[in-house]
Amino acid sequence: MDISEILSLSVGVIGTAIAIYQAAIIREGSKRKREIQYVLAGINNAALQKQISWQNQITTLPELETPADWEMARSLMRARDDFQEIASLTIALEGTIDVDTSAIQSMMEKSIAITKQNNELQAEGLKNPTLASNNGAAVGTNKSIQPTPAAQAD
């Protein structure tokens, strides 16, 4: 083997190694992209939940009469708005990672599906005859739990 063949072979081996390395880096980068998207989706979900929580606090406020009441309401509204901004920022950041796929949308769709399944399970649970008798006992309509005439005489 002469020098040109050895150089050609070594360049080929090095080129193949670089191509394998680049493919591994691209695959790992894609996995990292998804991980970052799901972290942002989790932050978005938490921010939306906190926004709802603050809104619930606002709706339960009594009549705003004093300056202190108004200050409390303003601080609650500011907190609600801050969490809305966090949710909006996570959506924007996720869009810079991948405009075609959204982990936030995927998590929301999954959450809706889980909620629907939970509602179906609860509806099925309400059809359970043992629950109906328990509910009847609480109301006093279940005859099997009523005292016997001998017990009533005591």
N, CA, C and O atoms as a DFTB+ gen file, in Angstrom:
616 C
 N C O
     1  1       0.842      -1.169       0.000
     2  2       0.000       0.000       0.000
     3  2       0.890       1.236       0.000
     4  3       1.794       1.385       0.822
     5  1       0.601       2.111      -0.948
     6  2       1.411       3.324      -0.965
     7  2       0.760       4.423      -0.120
     8  3      -0.339       4.262       0.410
     9  1       1.447       5.494      -0.020
    10  2       1.038       6.592       0.869
    11  2      -0.305       7.164       0.467
    12  3      -1.100       7.496       1.347
    13  1      -0.599       7.296      -0.810
    14  2      -1.873       7.889      -1.251
    15  2      -3.050       6.983      -0.873
    16  3      -4.120       7.473      -0.513
    17  1      -2.853       5.665      -0.954
    18  2      -3.913       4.748      -0.558
    19  2      -4.161       4.809       0.954
    20  3      -5.302       4.778       1.413
    21  1      -3.078       4.894       1.704
    22  2      -3.208       4.982       3.160
    23  2      -3.913       6.284       3.541
    24  3      -4.800       6.282       4.395
    25  1      -3.525       7.389       2.916
    26  2      -4.182       8.673       3.175
    27  2      -5.656       8.623       2.778
    28  3      -6.519       9.106       3.511
    29  1      -5.935       8.047       1.638
    30  2      -7.313       7.944       1.162
    31  2      -8.155       7.102       2.117
    32  3      -9.287       7.466       2.437
    33  1      -7.602       5.973       2.573
    34  2      -8.313       5.111       3.513
    35  2      -8.534       5.822       4.848
    36  3      -9.625       5.748       5.412
    37  1      -7.514       6.506       5.356
    38  2      -7.659       7.201       6.635
    39  2      -8.649       8.358       6.530
    40  3      -9.409       8.603       7.466
    41  1      -8.651       9.061       5.424
    42  2      -9.631      10.139       5.220
    43  2     -11.030       9.548       5.143
    44  3     -11.967      10.141       5.677
    45  1     -11.199       8.432       4.513
    46  2     -12.503       7.770       4.442
    47  2     -12.992       7.334       5.812
    48  3     -14.162       7.523       6.146
    49  1     -12.099       6.748       6.610
    50  2     -12.451       6.314       7.960
    51  2     -12.805       7.521       8.822
    52  3     -13.796       7.502       9.551
    53  1     -11.994       8.564       8.735
    54  2     -12.268       9.781       9.510
    55  2     -13.591      10.405       9.054
    56  3     -14.378      10.839       9.895
    57  1     -13.850      10.458       7.765
    58  2     -15.113      11.008       7.240
    59  2     -16.313      10.213       7.725
    60  3     -17.337      10.793       8.084
    61  1     -16.195       8.880       7.739
    62  2     -17.275       8.027       8.227
    63  2     -17.503       8.257       9.720
    64  3     -18.647       8.323      10.169
    65  1     -16.435       8.379      10.480
    66  2     -16.554       8.621      11.923
    67  2     -17.231       9.976      12.173
    68  3     -18.078      10.097      13.058
    69  1     -16.858      10.974      11.402
    70  2     -17.477      12.296      11.561
    71  2     -18.959      12.231      11.221
    72  3     -19.778      12.834      11.915
    73  1     -19.315      11.510      10.164
    74  2     -20.726      11.382       9.781
    75  2     -21.526      10.676      10.868
    76  3     -22.646      11.084      11.173
    77  1     -20.966       9.622      11.457
    78  2     -21.643       8.906      12.548
    79  2     -21.807       9.827      13.753
    80  3     -22.863       9.856      14.384
    81  1     -20.755      10.576      14.066
    82  2     -20.805      11.504      15.193
    83  2     -21.877      12.580      14.962
    84  3     -22.649      12.892      15.868
    85  1     -21.921      13.141      13.755
    86  2     -22.913      14.167      13.440
    87  2     -24.338      13.621      13.538
    88  3     -25.234      14.303      14.036
    89  1     -24.545      12.400      13.065
    90  2     -25.879      11.793      13.154
    91  2     -26.286      11.612      14.622
    92  3     -27.438      11.850      14.986
    93  1     -25.340      11.194      15.453
    94  2     -25.638      11.023      16.882
    95  2     -25.949      12.369      17.532
    96  3     -26.857      12.458      18.358
    97  1     -25.217      13.403      17.174
    98  2     -25.446      14.745      17.728
    99  2     -26.826      15.256      17.295
   100  3     -27.550      15.843      18.099
   101  1     -27.185      15.036      16.045
   102  2     -28.494      15.490      15.546
   103  2     -29.614      14.769      16.286
   104  3     -30.587      15.396      16.705
   105  1     -29.481      13.451      16.448
   106  2     -30.503      12.695      17.193
   107  2     -30.601      13.149      18.642
   108  3     -31.704      13.297      19.169
   109  1     -29.480      13.367      19.283
   110  2     -29.470      13.814      20.676
   111  2     -30.052      15.220      20.786
   112  3     -30.770      15.529      21.736
   113  1     -29.740      16.067      19.814
   114  2     -30.307      17.420      19.803
   115  2     -31.812      17.394      19.666
   116  3     -32.509      18.199      20.284
   117  1     -32.322      16.478      18.860
   118  2     -33.774      16.344      18.692
   119  2     -34.429      15.898      19.989
   120  3     -35.494      16.394      20.356
   121  1     -33.781      14.944      20.695
   122  2     -34.320      14.489      21.981
   123  2     -34.306      15.630      22.988
   124  3     -35.267      15.803      23.737
   125  1     -33.239      16.404      23.016
   126  2     -33.128      17.537      23.937
   127  2     -34.200      18.581      23.636
   128  3     -34.771      19.191      24.540
   129  1     -34.453      18.768      22.345
   130  2     -35.478      19.718      21.935
   131  2     -36.821      19.334      22.535
   132  3     -37.522      20.187      23.080
   133  1     -37.185      18.071      22.443
   134  2     -38.454      17.572      22.988
   135  2     -38.480      17.721      24.510
   136  3     -39.499      18.102      25.085
   137  1     -37.349      17.419      25.157
   138  2     -37.296      17.552      26.606
   139  2     -37.537      18.995      27.028
   140  3     -38.301      19.258      27.957
   141  1     -36.885      19.923      26.344
   142  2     -37.061      21.342      26.667
   143  2     -38.504      21.761      26.409
   144  3     -39.080      22.521      27.187
   145  1     -39.089      21.267      25.317
   146  2     -40.480      21.604      25.024
   147  2     -41.407      21.122      26.142
   148  3     -42.322      21.843      26.541
   149  1     -41.179      19.925      26.642
   150  2     -42.054      19.404      27.700
   151  2     -41.808      20.099      29.038
   152  3     -42.729      20.223      29.845
   153  1     -40.591      20.548      29.280
   154  2     -40.344      21.361      30.481
   155  2     -41.134      22.667      30.372
   156  3     -41.787      23.085      31.329
   157  1     -41.072      23.305      29.206
   158  2     -41.833      24.541      29.000
   159  2     -43.334      24.283      29.089
   160  3     -44.074      25.121      29.603
   161  1     -43.787      23.140      28.596
   162  2     -45.211      22.797      28.686
   163  2     -45.623      22.626      30.144
   164  3     -46.716      23.039      30.533
   165  1     -44.766      22.026      30.944
   166  2     -45.061      21.883      32.372
   167  2     -45.133      23.231      33.067
   168  3     -46.012      23.458      33.899
   169  1     -44.211      24.128      32.730
   170  2     -44.241      25.479      33.301
   171  2     -45.512      26.195      32.869
   172  3     -46.148      26.881      33.670
   173  1     -45.882      26.034      31.599
   174  2     -47.107      26.657      31.091
   175  2     -48.326      26.138      31.840
   176  3     -49.194      26.917      32.234
   177  1     -48.394      24.840      32.036
   178  2     -49.532      24.232      32.737
   179  2     -49.622      24.747      34.173
   180  3     -50.708      25.073      34.653
   181  1     -48.487      24.817      34.851
   182  2     -48.481      25.323      36.224
   183  2     -48.901      26.790      36.264
   184  3     -49.643      27.199      37.157
   185  1     -48.432      27.576      35.306
   186  2     -48.798      28.997      35.268
   187  2     -50.293      29.165      35.023
   188  3     -50.926      30.027      35.634
   189  1     -50.860      28.355      34.140
   190  2     -52.296      28.439      33.882
   191  2     -53.101      28.038      35.115
   192  3     -54.122      28.655      35.417
   193  1     -52.648      27.011      35.826
   194  2     -53.340      26.592      37.047
   195  2     -53.279      27.678      38.113
   196  3     -54.266      27.930      38.805
   197  1     -52.116      28.325      38.248
   198  2     -51.995      29.412      39.220
   199  2     -52.861      30.605      38.805
   200  3     -53.430      31.291      39.653
   201  1     -52.952      30.840      37.510
   202  2     -53.811      31.935      37.037
   203  2     -55.263      31.667      37.428
   204  3     -55.962      32.573      37.882
   205  1     -55.710      30.441      37.255
   206  2     -57.080      30.066      37.645
   207  2     -57.242      30.212      39.160
   208  3     -58.273      30.688      39.637
   209  1     -56.230      29.805      39.899
   210  2     -56.284      29.912      41.359
   211  2     -56.416      31.366      41.800
   212  3     -57.225      31.682      42.673
   213  1     -55.626      32.247      41.200
   214  2     -55.728      33.669      41.538
   215  2     -57.082      34.226      41.125
   216  3     -57.659      35.039      41.847
   217  1     -57.596      33.806      39.979
   218  2     -58.912      34.274      39.546
   219  2     -59.986      33.833      40.539
   220  3     -60.905      34.594      40.840
   221  1     -59.872      32.607      41.048
   222  2     -60.820      32.135      42.056
   223  2     -60.751      32.993      43.313
   224  3     -61.779      33.300      43.917
   225  1     -59.542      33.377      43.706
   226  2     -59.398      34.254      44.858
   227  2     -60.068      35.603      44.614
   228  3     -60.692      36.171      45.511
   229  1     -59.932      36.105      43.392
   230  2     -60.530      37.402      43.052
   231  2     -62.048      37.320      43.110
   232  3     -62.701      38.234      43.613
   233  1     -62.607      36.241      42.602
   234  2     -64.074      36.133      42.563
   235  2     -64.681      35.942      43.947
   236  3     -65.870      36.197      44.139
   237  1     -63.885      35.498      44.910
   238  2     -64.432      35.308      46.253
   239  2     -64.241      36.531      47.148
   240  3     -64.587      36.497      48.328
   241  1     -63.694      37.601      46.593
   242  2     -63.510      38.806      47.404
   243  2     -64.861      39.400      47.781
   244  3     -65.797      39.382      46.983
   245  1     -64.960      39.924      48.989
   246  2     -66.206      40.619      49.361
   247  2     -66.281      41.962      48.633
   248  3     -65.386      42.310      47.863
   249  1     -67.323      42.687      48.875
   250  2     -67.491      44.013      48.272
   251  2     -66.278      44.882      48.608
   252  3     -65.870      44.970      49.766
   253  1     -65.710      45.519      47.593
   254  2     -64.521      46.348      47.799
   255  2     -64.970      47.731      48.259
   256  3     -65.556      48.497      47.493
   257  1     -64.685      48.032      49.509
   258  2     -65.158      49.294      50.081
   259  2     -64.023      50.204      50.516
   260  3     -64.088      51.414      50.302
   261  1     -62.996      49.651      51.117
   262  2     -61.918      50.478      51.651
   263  2     -60.727      50.486      50.689
   264  3     -60.625      49.627      49.814
   265  1     -59.837      51.452      50.855
   266  2     -58.609      51.449      50.035
   267  2     -57.793      50.165      50.219
   268  3     -57.146      49.707      49.277
   269  1     -57.818      49.587      51.410
   270  2     -57.097      48.326      51.643
   271  2     -57.722      47.188      50.843
   272  3     -57.014      46.321      50.332
   273  1     -59.064      47.191      50.735
   274  2     -59.750      46.177      49.914
   275  2     -59.324      46.294      48.455
   276  3     -59.045      45.296      47.789
   277  1     -59.281      47.540      47.972
   278  2     -58.890      47.772      46.584
   279  2     -57.434      47.386      46.346
   280  3     -57.096      46.844      45.294
   281  1     -56.581      47.665      47.315
   282  2     -55.176      47.290      47.184
   283  2     -55.022      45.774      47.124
   284  3     -54.217      45.253      46.352
   285  1     -55.797      45.073      47.942
   286  2     -55.779      43.607      47.929
   287  2     -56.237      43.090      46.561
   288  3     -55.618      42.192      45.991
   289  1     -57.313      43.659      46.048
   290  2     -57.819      43.226      44.740
   291  2     -56.796      43.498      43.642
   292  3     -56.592      42.661      42.762
   293  1     -56.152      44.661      43.688
   294  2     -55.134      44.990      42.675
   295  2     -53.960      44.015      42.744
   296  3     -53.439      43.596      41.710
   297  1     -53.544      43.656      43.953
   298  2     -52.409      42.726      44.070
   299  2     -52.789      41.340      43.554
   300  3     -51.965      40.669      42.931
   301  1     -54.021      40.901      43.803
   302  2     -54.469      39.607      43.280
   303  2     -54.541      39.636      41.752
   304  3     -54.138      38.684      41.084
   305  1     -55.059      40.740      41.211
   306  2     -55.142      40.855      39.748
   307  2     -53.755      40.914      39.122
   308  3     -53.534      40.357      38.047
   309  1     -52.820      41.586      39.788
   310  2     -51.449      41.655      39.296
   311  2     -50.823      40.259      39.275
   312  3     -50.142      39.895      38.317
   313  1     -51.054      39.487      40.328
   314  2     -50.522      38.122      40.382
   315  2     -51.125      37.275      39.265
   316  3     -50.412      36.527      38.597
   317  1     -52.446      37.391      39.061
   318  2     -53.101      36.640      37.989
   319  2     -52.495      37.015      36.637
   320  3     -52.203      36.143      35.819
   321  1     -52.310      38.306      36.407
   322  2     -51.754      38.768      35.134
   323  2     -50.303      38.331      34.957
   324  3     -49.878      38.033      33.841
   325  1     -49.546      38.291      36.045
   326  2     -48.154      37.828      35.959
   327  2     -48.084      36.375      35.516
   328  3     -47.229      36.009      34.710
   329  1     -48.976      35.549      36.036
   330  2     -48.973      34.143      35.616
   331  2     -49.448      33.996      34.174
   332  3     -49.012      33.079      33.479
   333  1     -50.329      34.877      33.712
   334  2     -50.726      34.866      32.303
   335  2     -49.528      35.202      31.422
   336  3     -49.343      34.598      30.366
   337  1     -48.720      36.159      31.849
   338  2     -47.515      36.506      31.089
   339  2     -46.538      35.338      31.035
   340  3     -45.931      35.079      29.996
   341  1     -46.386      34.633      32.155
   342  2     -45.492      33.463      32.173
   343  2     -45.993      32.415      31.184
   344  3     -45.206      31.833      30.438
   345  1     -47.308      32.175      31.180
   346  2     -47.872      31.192      30.246
   347  2     -47.627      31.629      28.803
   348  3     -47.278      30.805      27.957
   349  1     -47.804      32.906      28.519
   350  2     -47.580      33.409      27.159
   351  2     -46.114      33.293      26.758
   352  3     -45.805      32.940      25.621
   353  1     -45.222      33.587      27.680
   354  2     -43.799      33.475      27.378
   355  2     -43.387      32.035      27.100
   356  3     -42.573      31.787      26.210
   357  1     -43.936      31.088      27.845
   358  2     -43.575      29.682      27.597
   359  2     -44.058      29.242      26.220
   360  3     -43.387      28.464      25.542
   361  1     -45.223      29.742      25.806
   362  2     -45.711      29.415      24.461
   363  2     -44.772      29.984      23.412
   364  3     -44.441      29.313      22.434
   365  1     -44.341      31.230      23.620
   366  2     -43.417      31.853      22.665
   367  2     -42.081      31.119      22.629
   368  3     -41.537      30.879      21.551
   369  1     -41.553      30.764      23.784
   370  2     -40.275      30.050      23.826
   371  2     -40.385      28.680      23.183
   372  3     -39.475      28.245      22.478
   373  1     -41.488      28.005      23.420
   374  2     -41.655      26.688      22.816
   375  2     -41.731      26.809      21.298
   376  3     -41.232      25.945      20.576
   377  1     -42.350      27.872      20.819
   378  2     -42.438      28.088      19.375
   379  2     -41.094      28.306      18.725
   380  3     -40.924      27.996      17.545
   381  1     -40.131      28.832      19.466
   382  2     -38.797      29.023      18.883
   383  2     -38.043      27.711      18.772
   384  3     -37.107      27.605      17.980
   385  1     -38.432      26.710      19.548
   386  2     -37.757      25.415      19.503
   387  2     -38.231      24.612      18.297
   388  3     -37.423      24.072      17.543
   389  1     -39.545      24.539      18.124
   390  2     -40.113      23.788      16.998
   391  2     -41.481      24.369      16.686
   392  3     -42.403      24.275      17.497
   393  1     -41.612      24.967      15.516
   394  2     -42.876      25.612      15.161
   395  2     -43.937      24.617      14.715
   396  3     -45.125      24.942      14.718
   397  1     -43.533      23.420      14.334
   398  2     -44.485      22.449      13.798
   399  2     -45.154      21.594      14.867
   400  3     -46.311      21.206      14.710
   401  1     -44.441      21.294      15.952
   402  2     -45.020      20.465      17.001
   403  2     -45.016      21.233      18.316
   404  3     -44.078      21.969      18.623
   405  1     -46.075      21.048      19.078
   406  2     -46.214      21.769      20.329
   407  2     -46.476      20.799      21.473
   408  3     -47.476      20.081      21.475
   409  1     -45.574      20.783      22.439
   410  2     -45.764      19.949      23.627
   411  2     -46.890      20.520      24.491
   412  3     -47.611      19.771      25.150
   413  1     -47.037      21.838      24.486
   414  2     -48.107      22.472      25.264
   415  2     -49.465      22.025      24.740
   416  3     -50.344      21.650      25.516
   417  1     -49.632      22.065      23.434
   418  2     -50.897      21.630      22.842
   419  2     -51.118      20.144      23.103
   420  3     -52.235      19.725      23.406
   421  1     -50.069      19.358      22.988
   422  2     -50.175      17.924      23.245
   423  2     -50.602      17.655      24.688
   424  3     -51.456      16.804      24.936
   425  1     -50.008      18.383      25.641
   426  2     -50.370      18.186      27.045
   427  2     -51.808      18.630      27.309
   428  3     -52.521      17.994      28.085
   429  1     -52.233      19.716      26.670
   430  2     -53.614      20.181      26.865
   431  2     -54.609      19.175      26.302
   432  3     -55.631      18.893      26.928
   433  1     -54.312      18.633      25.119
   434  2     -55.195      17.626      24.539
   435  2     -55.248      16.382      25.427
   436  3     -56.312      15.792      25.615
   437  1     -54.109      15.994      25.963
   438  2     -54.060      14.842      26.854
   439  2     -54.852      15.117      28.125
   440  3     -55.563      14.241      28.618
   441  1     -54.734      16.326      28.654
   442  2     -55.474      16.714      29.859
   443  2     -56.982      16.661      29.617
   444  3     -57.738      16.203      30.473
   445  1     -57.413      17.132      28.449
   446  2     -58.841      17.089      28.099
   447  2     -59.313      15.642      28.012
   448  3     -60.384      15.301      28.514
   449  1     -58.512      14.796      27.377
   450  2     -58.877      13.378      27.249
   451  2     -58.965      12.714      28.619
   452  3     -59.881      11.932      28.868
   453  1     -58.032      13.015      29.497
   454  2     -58.047      12.425      30.840
   455  2     -59.271      12.917      31.615
   456  3     -59.912      12.145      32.327
   457  1     -59.588      14.200      31.474
   458  2     -60.768      14.752      32.157
   459  2     -62.042      14.078      31.667
   460  3     -62.924      13.758      32.464
   461  1     -62.141      13.861      30.359
   462  2     -63.320      13.173      29.809
   463  2     -63.419      11.751      30.348
   464  3     -64.505      11.297      30.709
   465  1     -62.292      11.047      30.404
   466  2     -62.298       9.692      30.947
   467  2     -62.686       9.693      32.424
   468  3     -63.430       8.822      32.877
   469  1     -62.186      10.661      33.164
   470  2     -62.528      10.765      34.571
   471  2     -64.025      11.017      34.750
   472  3     -64.652      10.427      35.629
   473  1     -64.601      11.892      33.918
   474  2     -66.035      12.159      33.984
   475  2     -66.849      10.904      33.670
   476  3     -67.873      10.644      34.302
   477  1     -66.383      10.130      32.688
   478  2     -67.070       8.879      32.356
   479  2     -66.999       7.899      33.525
   480  3     -67.988       7.241      33.849
   481  1     -65.836       7.802      34.153
   482  2     -65.690       6.913      35.308
   483  2     -66.608       7.339      36.451
   484  3     -67.234       6.497      37.095
   485  1     -66.686       8.630      36.699
   486  2     -67.563       9.113      37.762
   487  2     -69.027       8.828      37.440
   488  3     -69.799       8.457      38.324
   489  1     -69.408       9.002      36.172
   490  2     -70.788       8.717      35.772
   491  2     -71.092       7.234      35.953
   492  3     -72.180       6.881      36.408
   493  1     -70.154       6.368      35.607
   494  2     -70.345       4.935      35.794
   495  2     -70.413       4.604      37.284
   496  3     -71.207       3.761      37.702
   497  1     -69.590       5.259      38.071
   498  2     -69.596       5.020      39.508
   499  2     -70.917       5.397      40.142
   500  3     -71.353       4.760      41.100
   501  1     -71.555       6.421      39.619
   502  2     -72.856       6.836      40.154
   503  2     -73.952       5.824      39.836
   504  3     -74.996       5.812      40.488
   505  1     -73.718       4.978      38.838
   506  2     -74.693       3.935      38.502
   507  2     -74.574       2.726      39.425
   508  3     -75.416       1.830      39.376
   509  1     -73.551       2.689      40.256
   510  2     -73.297       1.574      41.162
   511  2     -74.449       1.467      42.156
   512  3     -74.739       2.439      42.854
   513  1     -75.119       0.307      42.241
   514  2     -76.270       0.179      43.141
   515  2     -75.901       0.333      44.618
   516  3     -76.735       0.760      45.416
   517  1     -74.682      -0.003      44.988
   518  2     -74.312       0.174      46.397
   519  2     -74.216       1.641      46.756
   520  3     -74.468       2.026      47.898
   521  1     -73.853       2.457      45.788
   522  2     -73.825       3.895      46.058
   523  2     -75.235       4.432      46.211
   524  3     -75.478       5.314      47.035
   525  1     -76.159       3.916      45.434
   526  2     -77.548       4.380      45.522
   527  2     -78.120       4.058      46.894
   528  3     -78.839       4.879      47.463
   529  1     -77.815       2.875      47.444
   530  2     -78.341       2.528      48.766
   531  2     -77.664       3.365      49.842
   532  3     -78.295       3.731      50.833
   533  1     -76.382       3.671      49.653
   534  2     -75.712       4.538      50.623
   535  2     -76.301       5.932      50.600
   536  3     -76.498       6.557      51.642
   537  1     -76.581       6.415      49.395
   538  2     -77.194       7.738      49.297
   539  2     -78.580       7.717      49.909
   540  3     -78.986       8.683      50.556
   541  1     -79.314       6.627      49.714
   542  2     -80.651       6.514      50.285
   543  2     -80.592       6.476      51.805
   544  3     -81.472       7.017      52.474
   545  1     -79.555       5.836      52.355
   546  2     -79.440       5.770      53.813
   547  2     -79.221       7.154      54.390
   548  3     -79.716       7.471      55.472
   549  1     -78.483       7.974      53.670
   550  2     -78.237       9.314      54.167
   551  2     -79.517      10.134      54.151
   552  3     -79.717      11.003      55.000
   553  1     -80.377       9.857      53.189
   554  2     -81.617      10.604      53.086
   555  2     -82.699       9.979      53.941
   556  3     -83.641      10.663      54.341
   557  1     -82.584       8.695      54.228
   558  2     -83.573       8.009      55.054
   559  2     -84.610       7.264      54.246
   560  3     -85.687       6.964      54.760
   561  1     -84.318       6.956      52.997
   562  2     -85.278       6.255      52.152
   563  2     -84.954       4.786      52.008
   564  3     -85.752       4.043      51.436
   565  1     -83.822       4.341      52.501
   566  2     -83.432       2.944      52.368
   567  2     -84.127       2.148      53.472
   568  3     -83.848       2.338      54.656
   569  1     -85.026       1.267      53.076
   570  2     -85.842       0.503      54.029
   571  2     -85.013      -0.506      54.811
   572  3     -85.353      -0.826      55.949
   573  1     -83.927      -1.015      54.221
   574  2     -83.148      -2.054      54.901
   575  2     -82.413      -1.516      56.120
   576  3     -82.003      -2.300      56.975
   577  1     -82.239      -0.228      56.223
   578  2     -81.507       0.337      57.341
   579  2     -82.466       0.910      58.402
   580  3     -82.025       1.327      59.473
   581  1     -83.765       0.929      58.107
   582  2     -84.747       1.450      59.056
   583  2     -84.838       0.508      60.252
   584  3     -84.689      -0.703      60.084
   585  1     -85.080       1.032      61.461
   586  2     -85.172       0.179      62.650
   587  2     -86.392      -0.748      62.560
   588  3     -87.438      -0.401      62.010
   589  1     -86.206      -1.909      63.114
   590  2     -87.314      -2.887      63.162
   591  2     -88.348      -2.423      64.196
   592  3     -88.029      -1.606      65.059
   593  1     -89.588      -2.938      64.117
   594  2     -90.593      -2.552      65.111
   595  2     -90.156      -2.876      66.540
   596  3     -90.474      -2.117      67.456
   597  1     -89.428      -3.993      66.759
   598  2     -88.969      -4.339      68.111
   599  2     -87.955      -3.315      68.610
   600  3     -87.957      -2.954      69.787
   601  1     -87.081      -2.846      67.705
   602  2     -86.082      -1.854      68.088
   603  2     -86.748      -0.510      68.374
   604  3     -86.306       0.237      69.247
   605  1     -87.802      -0.212      67.640
   606  2     -88.511       1.040      67.865
   607  2     -89.209       1.035      69.227
   608  3     -89.341       2.091      69.846
   609  1     -89.662      -0.137      69.708
   610  2     -90.357      -0.225      70.981
   611  2     -89.438       0.061      72.145
   612  3     -89.880       0.536      73.191
   613  1     -88.136      -0.230      71.967
   614  2     -87.184       0.000      73.056
   615  2     -86.969       1.419      73.310
   616  3     -86.194       1.776      74.197
